[in-house]
Amino acid sequence: MWFGLGAPKATPTGTIEALNKAVNASLAEPAVADRIRGLGAEPMIMSPRELDAFVVADTQRWASAVKFSGAKVD
């Protein structure tokens, strides 16, 4: 399981960069990182572009798994 922060498509680049910088700084704080790890997750510090690529890859991976499984929507 993972969590990411999103914003509307028309959000200015400067705003996205500022949010990314603030979130990554928080995730780098030892107390925050330790709390996240204590909840069974791993903090992943990345850029907006890296998050986009991660979401695309994860969606493709799970789409392949679902297709392979033969699962159908009821």
N, C-alpha and C positions, 0 to 999 in steps of 0.2 A: 504494500500500500504506500502511496505517496501523496503529498499535498503540494500544491503550487499556488502562487498568487497570480491572479489574472486581472486585467483591466479592459475596459471597452476599446475596440479597435482604433477609435479616433483619439485616444489619449496621447498627448504630446510626448515625443521622445524624451525630452528633459524630465518630465514627470516619471516616466517609466524608469529612467536611469536613477533618479533620486530614490524611488521606492526600492529598486533592486539593491542599491548601495546600503540603504537602511536595513533591509531585511537580511542581507548577507552579513552586515556588521553584527546584527543581533544573533544570527546563527553561529557566528565566530566566537561569541562570548562563552567562556567555559561553563558558566552556570546554565545558560540556555541549552547549549549542546548536551550537557550532562542530563538535563531534565528530559530532553527529547530522546536520548539514548535510554533513559530510565523507563520511558514509555514504549520501548521496543522498536524505535525507529533510528535512522541515521540521518543527521542533518546533511543536506547536499547543497553546497554553495555553488551557484552557477549564474551565468549571465542569462538575460532574456532569450538570446539566440540558442544557448545551450538547453534551456528549458523547452523551447519550441521543438528542438530536435529530439529531446528525451520523450516528450509527449507523442510525437509522430512515431518514433521507434516502438514505444510501449503499446500504442494503439495497434500498430501493425502486428506486433508479437502476439497480442491477445486475440486479434482478429483471426490470425492463423490457427491459434490453439482452438478457438471456438469452431472454426470451419472443420478442422481435423476431427474434433470430437463428434461432429454431426448434430450438435445441439440445435434445437429449433425454438423459435419464439411461439408460445401458445397463444 
